[in-house]
């Protein structure tokens, strides 16, 4: 209904009422949908029988299948249960699941909090707005007869492309094909993604709006050429109009094959609006199309309103429209891409605290290589895979993998250039506004006087932030029973670890650490301090490694130092106590980090001549009750946080200790 109202306003030409009306409907839809979803959350600990069809792409993990199921019936023992849009289930099945299949499953429901989390993004929120409101373990399963559905065919086509690429290429090569054709990038390793993030080209490894536009553009050219070759058709209906009409299903088909990601969906909506306007003979306003697209996407999927990628995507397209991208020679398009990269730098610096100065050049070099060569060849290979032309799709996929390997090597070389990636102080509104004002001169006509002054926008962005104790930030990373504390002061990053003997703790730390380093614009630690010889797997990269006094670790490639008396450049007054473990003072002595000390050593360390006056103490949870008593007696005015007890994670910033996770009421997408 909301979509029909919006389309009616658009077709009636009431542009002034369109945007506020659709946004108002979007907010109403968001509130209604959130309220409706909360009432549909499936309670945990129930034995239920579920009947439904498989949605999305099933994946095999730890010798069991994981997939999403759209239920049509849920039956419990003597109780009524809600019927959510989707369930996420895992377990063994008598045969490999295929998208579109209909199954009857006996399931024991689990809480939504048991589902996978990621330090890089808010997966619980994403799942909530996708309608995944229940989880469970499969006890038994029975395959049912499935009526034919065209959407099932599209889902099976995605699965076939994934299977064919895995058969034809090694893991990384297949990952390139899947990222460019069906929008799945999970097979590409984290270090490869880091190369594209550091060069500002990560958007090219997902199905972006430009991918949809390029594919639809190729189709338009071929359609007009073929239509004009049939005189009877050309006399009845102009080739241009028939091409506009045919472009609509092509855009949506490709967007759906790519998993209906936000940029692809945005492009499909804009192509639809432009095509309808052209067919109706109305003057097409590109700004109206963008506004309508942004609004209708917010109405249909309200969760996108709080998705940063959604807004960055809309903003990038708005800048391209302002610059007139897509009009004139290809050189104008390249120049527009250069300027849009610069215009987005202030916002990126404000949000993330790092700048990829090589990003504009990297985009100019690799966008034609990927969008005009790799994507079309990969799609031709995908069509060959669907037609089961094995030799052809193997050749085409191999060509794409070779080209993408060369592109990745080029980008890796670019990011090795001096100052290619620069860490800046994040959250500086004045710097972002000043840089945006300067870069906005790029929107002026080409020969406008003073236009070259736009490049002065780099000055406020690269100006050093105010250094001092208040810019020190420390985060406790969630690694189970282990101890991992990540800190940042200025451009310096550090990590303190201890008690990572547990396998789960060892595996949890690398992802959490990579997420923190990504936000700082770095891929390597400046310093890693080990409270003991326990360590994560794989080992984090660090310029300096400090070990407890007298410890040796021959497996380390770099030469470690003793933490006794070591100094850290950039900290205000750091010092290490020469005891059996590394004891660390940071933030002008306001933060004390203790390792795992025995009774005699702890007693010696707590003597008055060794004591400072910390405001907060981070100590391992392995300290016994008597050690905790002694610590409290020695530091009665300090806040003591025992790390590894599983009672939430804490942040230290601007002289205050705050709990990182929500304390009390949980967000509505984590109610079960």
Buried (B, 14 or more C-beta within 10 A) or exposed (E): EBEEBBBEBBEEEEBEEBBEBBBEBBEEBBEEBBEEBBEBBBBBEBEBBBBBBBBBBBEEEEEEBBBBBBBEEBEBEEEEBBBBBBBBBBBEBEEEBBBBBBBBBBBBBBBBEBBEEEBBEBBBBBBBBBBBBBBBBBBEBEBEEBEEEEEBEBBBBBBBBBEBBBEBBEEBBBBBBBBBBBBBBEBBEEEBBBBBBBBBBBBBBBBBBBBBBBBBBBBBEEBBEEBBEEEEBBEEEBBBBBBBBBBBEBBBBBBBBBBBBBBBBBBBBBBBBBBBBBBEEEEEBBEBBBBBBBBBBBBBBBBBBEBEBBBBBBBBBBBBBBBBBBEEEEEBBBBBBBBBBBBBBBBBBBBBBBBBBBBBBBBBBBBBBBBEBBBBBBBBBBBBBBEEBEEBBBBBBBBBBEBBEEBBEBBBEBBEEEEBBBBBBBEBEEBBEBBBBBBBBBBEEEEEEEBEEBEBBBEBBBBEBEBEBEBBBBBBBBBBBBBBBBBBBBBBBBBBBBBBEBEEBBBBBBBBBBBBBBBBBBBEBBBBBBBBEBBBEEEBBBEBBBBBBEBEEEEEEEEBBBBBEBEBEBBBBBBBBBBBBBBBBBBBBBBBBBBBBEEEBBEEBBEEEEEBEBBBBBBBBBBEEEBBEBBEEBBEEBBBBBBBEEEEBBBBBEBEBEBEEEEEEEEEBBBB
